[in-house]
Amino acid sequence: GPLSERRLMDVRLGELPAWLATCNFSPQGLLGGVQKAWNNYYDKYINVKRGGPAGISMLLAGYCLLSYGWNYQHISK
């Protein structure tokens, strides 16, 4: 298909600058990208019939690592 409709993982390294030029970097475009990423994450790890606690635990672990990184200088003193 057209370069603008491909996902990042389907773009070859030589095509990357042209693919980035087709991306929408406006605030509305970035918000749409974040929303699409969240929906994909939610559908893959949380909204599954046989999922279990894996999706929620990954989200909490990511939050803990991010929080630790933000507070590292304060904690290390």
N, CA, C, O and CB atoms as a CASP TS submission, in Angstrom:
PFRMAT TS
TARGET T0000
AUTHOR 0000-0000-0000
METHOD Language model
MODEL 1
PARENT N/A
ATOM      1  N   GLY     1       0.803  -1.189   0.000  1.00  0.00           N
ATOM      2  CA  GLY     1       0.000   0.000   0.000  1.00  0.00           C
ATOM      3  C   GLY     1       0.848   1.255   0.000  1.00  0.00           C
ATOM      4  O   GLY     1       2.076   1.183  -0.038  1.00  0.00           O
ATOM      5  N   PRO     2       0.206   2.388   0.042  1.00  0.00           N
ATOM      6  CA  PRO     2       0.939   3.654   0.077  1.00  0.00           C
ATOM      7  C   PRO     2       1.792   3.775   1.341  1.00  0.00           C
ATOM      8  O   PRO     2       1.482   3.194   2.380  1.00  0.00           O
ATOM      9  CB  PRO     2      -0.036   4.829  -0.009  1.00  0.00           C
ATOM     10  N   LEU     3       2.843   4.525   1.224  1.00  0.00           N
ATOM     11  CA  LEU     3       3.791   4.678   2.330  1.00  0.00           C
ATOM     12  C   LEU     3       3.131   5.289   3.556  1.00  0.00           C
ATOM     13  O   LEU     3       3.469   4.927   4.683  1.00  0.00           O
ATOM     14  CB  LEU     3       4.971   5.537   1.899  1.00  0.00           C
ATOM     15  N   SER     4       2.194   6.212   3.356  1.00  0.00           N
ATOM     16  CA  SER     4       1.573   6.893   4.495  1.00  0.00           C
ATOM     17  C   SER     4       0.658   5.982   5.300  1.00  0.00           C
ATOM     18  O   SER     4       0.356   6.291   6.453  1.00  0.00           O
ATOM     19  CB  SER     4       0.790   8.089   4.014  1.00  0.00           C
ATOM     20  N   GLU     5       0.209   4.873   4.732  1.00  0.00           N
ATOM     21  CA  GLU     5      -0.697   3.971   5.440  1.00  0.00           C
ATOM     22  C   GLU     5       0.019   2.825   6.133  1.00  0.00           C
ATOM     23  O   GLU     5      -0.614   2.037   6.835  1.00  0.00           O
ATOM     24  CB  GLU     5      -1.709   3.417   4.486  1.00  0.00           C
ATOM     25  N   ARG     6       1.326   2.719   5.948  1.00  0.00           N
ATOM     26  CA  ARG     6       2.085   1.639   6.581  1.00  0.00           C
ATOM     27  C   ARG     6       2.356   1.947   8.041  1.00  0.00           C
ATOM     28  O   ARG     6       2.430   3.106   8.448  1.00  0.00           O
ATOM     29  CB  ARG     6       3.402   1.405   5.843  1.00  0.00           C
ATOM     30  N   ARG     7       2.503   0.880   8.821  1.00  0.00           N
ATOM     31  CA  ARG     7       2.912   1.037  10.212  1.00  0.00           C
ATOM     32  C   ARG     7       4.420   1.221  10.281  1.00  0.00           C
ATOM     33  O   ARG     7       5.123   0.913   9.319  1.00  0.00           O
ATOM     34  CB  ARG     7       2.472  -0.178  11.058  1.00  0.00           C
ATOM     35  N   LEU     8       4.919   1.712  11.387  1.00  0.00           N
ATOM     36  CA  LEU     8       6.342   1.962  11.541  1.00  0.00           C
ATOM     37  C   LEU     8       7.163   0.690  11.352  1.00  0.00           C
ATOM     38  O   LEU     8       8.231   0.731  10.742  1.00  0.00           O
ATOM     39  CB  LEU     8       6.620   2.561  12.905  1.00  0.00           C
ATOM     40  N   MET     9       6.682  -0.426  11.861  1.00  0.00           N
ATOM     41  CA  MET     9       7.430  -1.669  11.757  1.00  0.00           C
ATOM     42  C   MET     9       7.478  -2.214  10.333  1.00  0.00           C
ATOM     43  O   MET     9       8.296  -3.085  10.038  1.00  0.00           O
ATOM     44  CB  MET     9       6.831  -2.700  12.672  1.00  0.00           C
ATOM     45  N   ASP    10       6.619  -1.719   9.447  1.00  0.00           N
ATOM     46  CA  ASP    10       6.593  -2.178   8.064  1.00  0.00           C
ATOM     47  C   ASP    10       7.401  -1.289   7.129  1.00  0.00           C
ATOM     48  O   ASP    10       7.525  -1.591   5.942  1.00  0.00           O
ATOM     49  CB  ASP    10       5.175  -2.254   7.581  1.00  0.00           C
ATOM     50  N   VAL    11       7.950  -0.200   7.648  1.00  0.00           N
ATOM     51  CA  VAL    11       8.711   0.746   6.829  1.00  0.00           C
ATOM     52  C   VAL    11      10.176   0.346   6.847  1.00  0.00           C
ATOM     53  O   VAL    11      10.736   0.054   7.904  1.00  0.00           O
ATOM     54  CB  VAL    11       8.531   2.206   7.340  1.00  0.00           C
ATOM     55  N   ARG    12      10.797   0.334   5.671  1.00  0.00           N
ATOM     56  CA  ARG    12      12.224   0.029   5.593  1.00  0.00           C
ATOM     57  C   ARG    12      13.024   1.256   6.016  1.00  0.00           C
ATOM     58  O   ARG    12      12.521   2.379   6.008  1.00  0.00           O
ATOM     59  CB  ARG    12      12.620  -0.419   4.157  1.00  0.00           C
ATOM     60  N   LEU    13      14.273   1.018   6.383  1.00  0.00           N
ATOM     61  CA  LEU    13      15.114   2.094   6.900  1.00  0.00           C
ATOM     62  C   LEU    13      15.314   3.206   5.877  1.00  0.00           C
ATOM     63  O   LEU    13      15.339   4.378   6.252  1.00  0.00           O
ATOM     64  CB  LEU    13      16.461   1.541   7.328  1.00  0.00           C
ATOM     65  N   GLY    14      15.455   2.881   4.621  1.00  0.00           N
ATOM     66  CA  GLY    14      15.627   3.888   3.588  1.00  0.00           C
ATOM     67  C   GLY    14      14.367   4.713   3.344  1.00  0.00           C
ATOM     68  O   GLY    14      14.445   5.847   2.872  1.00  0.00           O
ATOM     69  N   GLU    15      13.219   4.151   3.664  1.00  0.00           N
ATOM     70  CA  GLU    15      11.947   4.843   3.469  1.00  0.00           C
ATOM     71  C   GLU    15      11.530   5.668   4.684  1.00  0.00           C
ATOM     72  O   GLU    15      10.522   6.373   4.635  1.00  0.00           O
ATOM     73  CB  GLU    15      10.866   3.843   3.146  1.00  0.00           C
ATOM     74  N   LEU    16      12.289   5.588   5.764  1.00  0.00           N
ATOM     75  CA  LEU    16      11.912   6.244   7.015  1.00  0.00           C
ATOM     76  C   LEU    16      11.765   7.765   6.894  1.00  0.00           C
ATOM     77  O   LEU    16      10.776   8.301   7.395  1.00  0.00           O
ATOM     78  CB  LEU    16      12.932   5.929   8.068  1.00  0.00           C
ATOM     79  N   PRO    17      12.701   8.494   6.251  1.00  0.00           N
ATOM     80  CA  PRO    17      12.499   9.948   6.142  1.00  0.00           C
ATOM     81  C   PRO    17      11.227  10.318   5.369  1.00  0.00           C
ATOM     82  O   PRO    17      10.522  11.253   5.749  1.00  0.00           O
ATOM     83  CB  PRO    17      13.702  10.585   5.464  1.00  0.00           C
ATOM     84  N   ALA    18      10.937   9.598   4.300  1.00  0.00           N
ATOM     85  CA  ALA    18       9.724   9.884   3.531  1.00  0.00           C
ATOM     86  C   ALA    18       8.481   9.540   4.347  1.00  0.00           C
ATOM     87  O   ALA    18       7.472  10.239   4.260  1.00  0.00           O
ATOM     88  CB  ALA    18       9.724   9.098   2.202  1.00  0.00           C
ATOM     89  N   TRP    19       8.545   8.470   5.140  1.00  0.00           N
ATOM     90  CA  TRP    19       7.396   8.077   5.965  1.00  0.00           C
ATOM     91  C   TRP    19       7.158   9.125   7.057  1.00  0.00           C
ATOM     92  O   TRP    19       6.014   9.479   7.343  1.00  0.00           O
ATOM     93  CB  TRP    19       7.626   6.672   6.600  1.00  0.00           C
ATOM     94  N   LEU    20       8.243   9.619   7.664  1.00  0.00           N
ATOM     95  CA  LEU    20       8.107  10.646   8.700  1.00  0.00           C
ATOM     96  C   LEU    20       7.539  11.939   8.123  1.00  0.00           C
ATOM     97  O   LEU    20       6.822  12.666   8.813  1.00  0.00           O
ATOM     98  CB  LEU    20       9.463  10.920   9.362  1.00  0.00           C
ATOM     99  N   ALA    21       7.856  12.229   6.861  1.00  0.00           N
ATOM    100  CA  ALA    21       7.330  13.442   6.232  1.00  0.00           C
ATOM    101  C   ALA    21       5.818  13.352   6.019  1.00  0.00           C
ATOM    102  O   ALA    21       5.149  14.381   5.919  1.00  0.00           O
ATOM    103  CB  ALA    21       8.032  13.691   4.893  1.00  0.00           C
ATOM    104  N   THR    22       5.269  12.131   5.949  1.00  0.00           N
ATOM    105  CA  THR    22       3.828  11.984   5.762  1.00  0.00           C
ATOM    106  C   THR    22       3.064  11.991   7.077  1.00  0.00           C
ATOM    107  O   THR    22       1.834  12.038   7.076  1.00  0.00           O
ATOM    108  CB  THR    22       3.535  10.709   5.015  1.00  0.00           C
ATOM    109  N   CYS    23       3.777  11.944   8.201  1.00  0.00           N
ATOM    110  CA  CYS    23       3.108  11.895   9.512  1.00  0.00           C
ATOM    111  C   CYS    23       2.541  13.258   9.884  1.00  0.00           C
ATOM    112  O   CYS    23       3.046  14.297   9.458  1.00  0.00           O
ATOM    113  CB  CYS    23       4.087  11.418  10.605  1.00  0.00           C
ATOM    114  N   ASN    24       1.493  13.233  10.678  1.00  0.00           N
ATOM    115  CA  ASN    24       0.830  14.447  11.139  1.00  0.00           C
ATOM    116  C   ASN    24       1.354  14.770  12.536  1.00  0.00           C
ATOM    117  O   ASN    24       1.031  14.070  13.495  1.00  0.00           O
ATOM    118  CB  ASN    24      -0.731  14.282  11.140  1.00  0.00           C
ATOM    119  N   PHE    25       2.166  15.832  12.658  1.00  0.00           N
ATOM    120  CA  PHE    25       2.763  16.201  13.935  1.00  0.00           C
ATOM    121  C   PHE    25       2.038  17.363  14.604  1.00  0.00           C
ATOM    122  O   PHE    25       2.592  18.004  15.497  1.00  0.00           O
ATOM    123  CB  PHE    25       4.217  16.555  13.739  1.00  0.00           C
ATOM    124  N   SER    26       0.820  17.640  14.187  1.00  0.00           N
ATOM    125  CA  SER    26       0.031  18.669  14.861  1.00  0.00           C
ATOM    126  C   SER    26      -0.440  18.116  16.207  1.00  0.00           C
ATOM    127  O   SER    26      -0.417  16.901  16.402  1.00  0.00           O
ATOM    128  CB  SER    26      -1.188  19.119  13.981  1.00  0.00           C
ATOM    129  N   PRO    27      -0.862  18.964  17.134  1.00  0.00           N
ATOM    130  CA  PRO    27      -1.347  18.457  18.423  1.00  0.00           C
ATOM    131  C   PRO    27      -2.497  17.454  18.262  1.00  0.00           C
ATOM    132  O   PRO    27      -2.569  16.468  18.994  1.00  0.00           O
ATOM    133  CB  PRO    27      -1.802  19.620  19.298  1.00  0.00           C
ATOM    134  N   GLN    28      -3.381  17.706  17.315  1.00  0.00           N
ATOM    135  CA  GLN    28      -4.497  16.779  17.095  1.00  0.00           C
ATOM    136  C   GLN    28      -3.993  15.441  16.544  1.00  0.00           C
ATOM    137  O   GLN    28      -4.498  14.384  16.920  1.00  0.00           O
ATOM    138  CB  GLN    28      -5.530  17.400  16.126  1.00  0.00           C
ATOM    139  N   GLY    29      -2.995  15.490  15.652  1.00  0.00           N
ATOM    140  CA  GLY    29      -2.430  14.263  15.107  1.00  0.00           C
ATOM    141  C   GLY    29      -1.689  13.458  16.160  1.00  0.00           C
ATOM    142  O   GLY    29      -1.800  12.233  16.196  1.00  0.00           O
ATOM    143  N   LEU    30      -0.927  14.141  17.024  1.00  0.00           N
ATOM    144  CA  LEU    30      -0.201  13.457  18.096  1.00  0.00           C
ATOM    145  C   LEU    30      -1.173  12.838  19.099  1.00  0.00           C
ATOM    146  O   LEU    30      -0.964  11.720  19.571  1.00  0.00           O
ATOM    147  CB  LEU    30       0.751  14.434  18.811  1.00  0.00           C
ATOM    148  N   LEU    31      -2.236  13.574  19.420  1.00  0.00           N
ATOM    149  CA  LEU    31      -3.241  13.035  20.334  1.00  0.00           C
ATOM    150  C   LEU    31      -3.923  11.808  19.739  1.00  0.00           C
ATOM    151  O   LEU    31      -4.202  10.843  20.452  1.00  0.00           O
ATOM    152  CB  LEU    31      -4.283  14.105  20.669  1.00  0.00           C
ATOM    153  N   GLY    32      -4.191  11.842  18.443  1.00  0.00           N
ATOM    154  CA  GLY    32      -4.771  10.681  17.774  1.00  0.00           C
ATOM    155  C   GLY    32      -3.839   9.489  17.801  1.00  0.00           C
ATOM    156  O   GLY    32      -4.289   8.353  17.954  1.00  0.00           O
ATOM    157  N   GLY    33      -2.533   9.733  17.653  1.00  0.00           N
ATOM    158  CA  GLY    33      -1.558   8.648  17.721  1.00  0.00           C
ATOM    159  C   GLY    33      -1.485   8.030  19.104  1.00  0.00           C
ATOM    160  O   GLY    33      -1.388   6.810  19.237  1.00  0.00           O
ATOM    161  N   VAL    34      -1.531   8.865  20.138  1.00  0.00           N
ATOM    162  CA  VAL    34      -1.515   8.359  21.515  1.00  0.00           C
ATOM    163  C   VAL    34      -2.782   7.552  21.788  1.00  0.00           C
ATOM    164  O   VAL    34      -2.730   6.501  22.426  1.00  0.00           O
ATOM    165  CB  VAL    34      -1.388   9.526  22.530  1.00  0.00           C
ATOM    166  N   GLN    35      -3.912   8.046  21.304  1.00  0.00           N
ATOM    167  CA  GLN    35      -5.171   7.336  21.497  1.00  0.00           C
ATOM    168  C   GLN    35      -5.155   5.990  20.777  1.00  0.00           C
ATOM    169  O   GLN    35      -5.636   4.995  21.319  1.00  0.00           O
ATOM    170  CB  GLN    35      -6.345   8.188  21.002  1.00  0.00           C
ATOM    171  N   LYS    36      -4.614   5.949  19.579  1.00  0.00           N
ATOM    172  CA  LYS    36      -4.532   4.689  18.834  1.00  0.00           C
ATOM    173  C   LYS    36      -3.607   3.697  19.543  1.00  0.00           C
ATOM    174  O   LYS    36      -3.911   2.507  19.627  1.00  0.00           O
ATOM    175  CB  LYS    36      -4.035   4.944  17.396  1.00  0.00           C
ATOM    176  N   ALA    37      -2.468   4.200  20.055  1.00  0.00           N
ATOM    177  CA  ALA    37      -1.548   3.327  20.784  1.00  0.00           C
ATOM    178  C   ALA    37      -2.202   2.774  22.043  1.00  0.00           C
ATOM    179  O   ALA    37      -2.045   1.592  22.349  1.00  0.00           O
ATOM    180  CB  ALA    37      -0.266   4.083  21.145  1.00  0.00           C
ATOM    181  N   TRP    38      -2.935   3.610  22.780  1.00  0.00           N
ATOM    182  CA  TRP    38      -3.619   3.141  23.983  1.00  0.00           C
ATOM    183  C   TRP    38      -4.679   2.100  23.628  1.00  0.00           C
ATOM    184  O   TRP    38      -4.806   1.091  24.322  1.00  0.00           O
ATOM    185  CB  TRP    38      -4.261   4.322  24.732  1.00  0.00           C
ATOM    186  N   ASN    39      -5.436   2.328  22.565  1.00  0.00           N
ATOM    187  CA  ASN    39      -6.456   1.360  22.162  1.00  0.00           C
ATOM    188  C   ASN    39      -5.835   0.030  21.770  1.00  0.00           C
ATOM    189  O   ASN    39      -6.376  -1.025  22.101  1.00  0.00           O
ATOM    190  CB  ASN    39      -7.280   1.909  21.005  1.00  0.00           C
ATOM    191  N   ASN    40      -4.694   0.065  21.059  1.00  0.00           N
ATOM    192  CA  ASN    40      -4.015  -1.174  20.697  1.00  0.00           C
ATOM    193  C   ASN    40      -3.511  -1.907  21.940  1.00  0.00           C
ATOM    194  O   ASN    40      -3.652  -3.126  22.039  1.00  0.00           O
ATOM    195  CB  ASN    40      -2.850  -0.884  19.745  1.00  0.00           C
ATOM    196  N   TYR    41      -2.928  -1.177  22.884  1.00  0.00           N
ATOM    197  CA  TYR    41      -2.455  -1.780  24.129  1.00  0.00           C
ATOM    198  C   TYR    41      -3.623  -2.389  24.906  1.00  0.00           C
ATOM    199  O   TYR    41      -3.536  -3.511  25.405  1.00  0.00           O
ATOM    200  CB  TYR    41      -1.724  -0.732  24.993  1.00  0.00           C
ATOM    201  N   TYR    42      -4.709  -1.633  24.998  1.00  0.00           N
ATOM    202  CA  TYR    42      -5.871  -2.093  25.754  1.00  0.00           C
ATOM    203  C   TYR    42      -6.457  -3.355  25.138  1.00  0.00           C
ATOM    204  O   TYR    42      -6.794  -4.303  25.847  1.00  0.00           O
ATOM    205  CB  TYR    42      -6.935  -0.997  25.820  1.00  0.00           C
ATOM    206  N   ASP    43      -6.578  -3.362  23.809  1.00  0.00           N
ATOM    207  CA  ASP    43      -7.136  -4.540  23.137  1.00  0.00           C
ATOM    208  C   ASP    43      -6.221  -5.750  23.246  1.00  0.00           C
ATOM    209  O   ASP    43      -6.702  -6.879  23.337  1.00  0.00           O
ATOM    210  CB  ASP    43      -7.399  -4.232  21.674  1.00  0.00           C
ATOM    211  N   LYS    44      -4.912  -5.533  23.239  1.00  0.00           N
ATOM    212  CA  LYS    44      -3.982  -6.656  23.265  1.00  0.00           C
ATOM    213  C   LYS    44      -3.801  -7.254  24.657  1.00  0.00           C
ATOM    214  O   LYS    44      -3.721  -8.475  24.792  1.00  0.00           O
ATOM    215  CB  LYS    44      -2.650  -6.218  22.733  1.00  0.00           C
ATOM    216  N   TYR    45      -3.735  -6.420  25.695  1.00  0.00           N
ATOM    217  CA  TYR    45      -3.379  -6.911  27.021  1.00  0.00           C
ATOM    218  C   TYR    45      -4.499  -6.875  28.052  1.00  0.00           C
ATOM    219  O   TYR    45      -4.465  -7.666  28.994  1.00  0.00           O
ATOM    220  CB  TYR    45      -2.249  -6.132  27.529  1.00  0.00           C
ATOM    221  N   ILE    46      -5.474  -6.010  27.923  1.00  0.00           N
ATOM    222  CA  ILE    46      -6.476  -5.859  28.970  1.00  0.00           C
ATOM    223  C   ILE    46      -7.831  -6.400  28.533  1.00  0.00           C
ATOM    224  O   ILE    46      -8.478  -7.115  29.299  1.00  0.00           O
ATOM    225  CB  ILE    46      -6.604  -4.398  29.364  1.00  0.00           C
ATOM    226  N   ASN    47      -8.269  -6.084  27.340  1.00  0.00           N
ATOM    227  CA  ASN    47      -9.598  -6.461  26.864  1.00  0.00           C
ATOM    228  C   ASN    47      -9.550  -7.788  26.108  1.00  0.00           C
ATOM    229  O   ASN    47      -9.921  -7.850  24.936  1.00  0.00           O
ATOM    230  CB  ASN    47     -10.178  -5.359  25.965  1.00  0.00           C
ATOM    231  N   VAL    48      -9.099  -8.837  26.769  1.00  0.00           N
ATOM    232  CA  VAL    48      -9.038 -10.171  26.161  1.00  0.00           C
ATOM    233  C   VAL    48      -9.845 -11.136  27.017  1.00  0.00           C
ATOM    234  O   VAL    48     -10.023 -10.911  28.214  1.00  0.00           O
ATOM    235  CB  VAL    48      -7.560 -10.663  26.015  1.00  0.00           C
ATOM    236  N   LYS    49     -10.326 -12.194  26.412  1.00  0.00           N
ATOM    237  CA  LYS    49     -11.179 -13.127  27.154  1.00  0.00           C
ATOM    238  C   LYS    49     -10.388 -13.970  28.141  1.00  0.00           C
ATOM    239  O   LYS    49     -10.892 -14.294  29.216  1.00  0.00           O
ATOM    240  CB  LYS    49     -11.919 -14.033  26.193  1.00  0.00           C
ATOM    241  N   ARG    50      -9.140 -14.337  27.788  1.00  0.00           N
ATOM    242  CA  ARG    50      -8.334 -15.161  28.681  1.00  0.00           C
ATOM    243  C   ARG    50      -7.092 -14.400  29.129  1.00  0.00           C
ATOM    244  O   ARG    50      -6.006 -14.977  29.189  1.00  0.00           O
ATOM    245  CB  ARG    50      -7.936 -16.477  27.993  1.00  0.00           C
ATOM    246  N   GLY    51      -7.230 -13.134  29.438  1.00  0.00           N
ATOM    247  CA  GLY    51      -6.073 -12.284  29.669  1.00  0.00           C
ATOM    248  C   GLY    51      -5.399 -12.450  31.008  1.00  0.00           C
ATOM    249  O   GLY    51      -4.183 -12.633  31.062  1.00  0.00           O
ATOM    250  N   GLY    52      -6.132 -12.393  32.065  1.00  0.00           N
ATOM    251  CA  GLY    52      -5.513 -12.410  33.377  1.00  0.00           C
ATOM    252  C   GLY    52      -4.982 -11.043  33.753  1.00  0.00           C
ATOM    253  O   GLY    52      -5.315 -10.042  33.118  1.00  0.00           O
ATOM    254  N   PRO    53      -4.157 -11.001  34.785  1.00  0.00           N
ATOM    255  CA  PRO    53      -3.673  -9.712  35.310  1.00  0.00           C
ATOM    256  C   PRO    53      -2.421  -9.175  34.613  1.00  0.00           C
ATOM    257  O   PRO    53      -1.825  -8.219  35.111  1.00  0.00           O
ATOM    258  CB  PRO    53      -3.388  -9.850  36.775  1.00  0.00           C
ATOM    259  N   ALA    54      -2.003  -9.739  33.500  1.00  0.00           N
ATOM    260  CA  ALA    54      -0.737  -9.335  32.875  1.00  0.00           C
ATOM    261  C   ALA    54      -0.755  -7.876  32.422  1.00  0.00           C
ATOM    262  O   ALA    54       0.217  -7.156  32.648  1.00  0.00           O
ATOM    263  CB  ALA    54      -0.433 -10.236  31.684  1.00  0.00           C
ATOM    264  N   GLY    55      -1.832  -7.429  31.792  1.00  0.00           N
ATOM    265  CA  GLY    55      -1.871  -6.065  31.276  1.00  0.00           C
ATOM    266  C   GLY    55      -1.827  -5.022  32.366  1.00  0.00           C
ATOM    267  O   GLY    55      -1.088  -4.042  32.268  1.00  0.00           O
ATOM    268  N   ILE    56      -2.619  -5.228  33.409  1.00  0.00           N
ATOM    269  CA  ILE    56      -2.639  -4.273  34.520  1.00  0.00           C
ATOM    270  C   ILE    56      -1.297  -4.273  35.238  1.00  0.00           C
ATOM    271  O   ILE    56      -0.805  -3.209  35.616  1.00  0.00           O
ATOM    272  CB  ILE    56      -3.776  -4.608  35.509  1.00  0.00           C
ATOM    273  N   SER    57      -0.694  -5.443  35.434  1.00  0.00           N
ATOM    274  CA  SER    57       0.584  -5.502  36.145  1.00  0.00           C
ATOM    275  C   SER    57       1.690  -4.831  35.333  1.00  0.00           C
ATOM    276  O   SER    57       2.573  -4.201  35.915  1.00  0.00           O
ATOM    277  CB  SER    57       0.961  -6.960  36.450  1.00  0.00           C
ATOM    278  N   MET    58       1.666  -4.949  33.996  1.00  0.00           N
ATOM    279  CA  MET    58       2.650  -4.253  33.178  1.00  0.00           C
ATOM    280  C   MET    58       2.472  -2.749  33.297  1.00  0.00           C
ATOM    281  O   MET    58       3.457  -2.014  33.363  1.00  0.00           O
ATOM    282  CB  MET    58       2.541  -4.686  31.715  1.00  0.00           C
ATOM    283  N   LEU    59       1.246  -2.288  33.324  1.00  0.00           N
ATOM    284  CA  LEU    59       0.978  -0.862  33.452  1.00  0.00           C
ATOM    285  C   LEU    59       1.467  -0.349  34.807  1.00  0.00           C
ATOM    286  O   LEU    59       2.086   0.713  34.874  1.00  0.00           O
ATOM    287  CB  LEU    59      -0.528  -0.578  33.278  1.00  0.00           C
ATOM    288  N   LEU    60       1.201  -1.080  35.878  1.00  0.00           N
ATOM    289  CA  LEU    60       1.655  -0.676  37.211  1.00  0.00           C
ATOM    290  C   LEU    60       3.172  -0.713  37.335  1.00  0.00           C
ATOM    291  O   LEU    60       3.765   0.166  37.959  1.00  0.00           O
ATOM    292  CB  LEU    60       1.034  -1.572  38.267  1.00  0.00           C
ATOM    293  N   ALA    61       3.808  -1.733  36.741  1.00  0.00           N
ATOM    294  CA  ALA    61       5.269  -1.811  36.774  1.00  0.00           C
ATOM    295  C   ALA    61       5.885  -0.641  36.025  1.00  0.00           C
ATOM    296  O   ALA    61       6.882  -0.075  36.474  1.00  0.00           O
ATOM    297  CB  ALA    61       5.755  -3.137  36.174  1.00  0.00           C
ATOM    298  N   GLY    62       5.306  -0.273  34.896  1.00  0.00           N
ATOM    299  CA  GLY    62       5.793   0.885  34.153  1.00  0.00           C
ATOM    300  C   GLY    62       5.647   2.163  34.952  1.00  0.00           C
ATOM    301  O   GLY    62       6.539   3.011  34.941  1.00  0.00           O
ATOM    302  N   TYR    63       4.531   2.308  35.644  1.00  0.00           N
ATOM    303  CA  TYR    63       4.320   3.489  36.485  1.00  0.00           C
ATOM    304  C   TYR    63       5.350   3.532  37.612  1.00  0.00           C
ATOM    305  O   TYR    63       5.885   4.599  37.915  1.00  0.00           O
ATOM    306  CB  TYR    63       2.889   3.494  37.068  1.00  0.00           C
ATOM    307  N   CYS    64       5.633   2.390  38.236  1.00  0.00           N
ATOM    308  CA  CYS    64       6.617   2.355  39.320  1.00  0.00           C
ATOM    309  C   CYS    64       8.005   2.740  38.816  1.00  0.00           C
ATOM    310  O   CYS    64       8.707   3.508  39.473  1.00  0.00           O
ATOM    311  CB  CYS    64       6.659   0.961  39.960  1.00  0.00           C
ATOM    312  N   LEU    65       8.409   2.219  37.661  1.00  0.00           N
ATOM    313  CA  LEU    65       9.713   2.564  37.108  1.00  0.00           C
ATOM    314  C   LEU    65       9.793   4.041  36.738  1.00  0.00           C
ATOM    315  O   LEU    65      10.806   4.693  36.989  1.00  0.00           O
ATOM    316  CB  LEU    65      10.009   1.706  35.887  1.00  0.00           C
ATOM    317  N   LEU    66       8.740   4.563  36.149  1.00  0.00           N
ATOM    318  CA  LEU    66       8.707   5.967  35.784  1.00  0.00           C
ATOM    319  C   LEU    66       8.759   6.859  37.031  1.00  0.00           C
ATOM    320  O   LEU    66       9.473   7.862  37.047  1.00  0.00           O
ATOM    321  CB  LEU    66       7.449   6.270  34.964  1.00  0.00           C
ATOM    322  N   SER    67       8.014   6.498  38.058  1.00  0.00           N
ATOM    323  CA  SER    67       8.005   7.264  39.299  1.00  0.00           C
ATOM    324  C   SER    67       9.371   7.223  39.969  1.00  0.00           C
ATOM    325  O   SER    67       9.835   8.237  40.490  1.00  0.00           O
ATOM    326  CB  SER    67       6.934   6.730  40.250  1.00  0.00           C
ATOM    327  N   TYR    68      10.017   6.064  39.962  1.00  0.00           N
ATOM    328  CA  TYR    68      11.352   5.944  40.544  1.00  0.00           C
ATOM    329  C   TYR    68      12.338   6.816  39.778  1.00  0.00           C
ATOM    330  O   TYR    68      13.179   7.483  40.380  1.00  0.00           O
ATOM    331  CB  TYR    68      11.820   4.475  40.541  1.00  0.00           C
ATOM    332  N   GLY    69      12.235   6.811  38.453  1.00  0.00           N
ATOM    333  CA  GLY    69      13.129   7.640  37.644  1.00  0.00           C
ATOM    334  C   GLY    69      12.954   9.117  37.928  1.00  0.00           C
ATOM    335  O   GLY    69      13.935   9.859  37.994  1.00  0.00           O
ATOM    336  N   TRP    70      11.718   9.550  38.096  1.00  0.00           N
ATOM    337  CA  TRP    70      11.452  10.957  38.379  1.00  0.00           C
ATOM    338  C   TRP    70      12.015  11.374  39.739  1.00  0.00           C
ATOM    339  O   TRP    70      12.482  12.503  39.894  1.00  0.00           O
ATOM    340  CB  TRP    70       9.952  11.227  38.331  1.00  0.00           C
ATOM    341  N   ASN    71      11.974  10.475  40.722  1.00  0.00           N
ATOM    342  CA  ASN    71      12.366  10.795  42.083  1.00  0.00           C
ATOM    343  C   ASN    71      13.750  10.271  42.443  1.00  0.00           C
ATOM    344  O   ASN    71      14.093  10.250  43.625  1.00  0.00           O
ATOM    345  CB  ASN    71      11.358  10.245  43.039  1.00  0.00           C
ATOM    346  N   TYR    72      14.564   9.843  41.470  1.00  0.00           N
ATOM    347  CA  TYR    72      15.829   9.194  41.763  1.00  0.00           C
ATOM    348  C   TYR    72      16.783  10.105  42.540  1.00  0.00           C
ATOM    349  O   TYR    72      17.379   9.672  43.526  1.00  0.00           O
ATOM    350  CB  TYR    72      16.483   8.741  40.477  1.00  0.00           C
ATOM    351  N   GLN    73      16.931  11.349  42.112  1.00  0.00           N
ATOM    352  CA  GLN    73      17.868  12.235  42.808  1.00  0.00           C
ATOM    353  C   GLN    73      17.417  12.496  44.234  1.00  0.00           C
ATOM    354  O   GLN    73      18.249  12.603  45.135  1.00  0.00           O
ATOM    355  CB  GLN    73      18.015  13.559  42.057  1.00  0.00           C
ATOM    356  N   HIS    74      16.134  12.598  44.449  1.00  0.00           N
ATOM    357  CA  HIS    74      15.613  12.821  45.802  1.00  0.00           C
ATOM    358  C   HIS    74      15.827  11.583  46.676  1.00  0.00           C
ATOM    359  O   HIS    74      16.162  11.702  47.855  1.00  0.00           O
ATOM    360  CB  HIS    74      14.111  13.182  45.751  1.00  0.00           C
ATOM    361  N   ILE    75      15.634  10.404  46.097  1.00  0.00           N
ATOM    362  CA  ILE    75      15.756   9.154  46.868  1.00  0.00           C
ATOM    363  C   ILE    75      17.222   8.855  47.181  1.00  0.00           C
ATOM    364  O   ILE    75      17.526   8.352  48.263  1.00  0.00           O
ATOM    365  CB  ILE    75      15.127   7.969  46.090  1.00  0.00           C
ATOM    366  N   SER    76      18.129   9.153  46.262  1.00  0.00           N
ATOM    367  CA  SER    76      19.537   8.775  46.437  1.00  0.00           C
ATOM    368  C   SER    76      20.265   9.595  47.500  1.00  0.00           C
ATOM    369  O   SER    76      21.352   9.211  47.932  1.00  0.00           O
ATOM    370  CB  SER    76      20.261   8.914  45.129  1.00  0.00           C
ATOM    371  N   LYS    77      19.691  10.705  47.923  1.00  0.00           N
ATOM    372  CA  LYS    77      20.366  11.543  48.934  1.00  0.00           C
ATOM    373  C   LYS    77      20.097  11.042  50.323  1.00  0.00           C
ATOM    374  O   LYS    77      20.583  11.622  51.294  1.00  0.00           O
ATOM    375  CB  LYS    77      19.920  12.995  48.822  1.00  0.00           C
TER
END
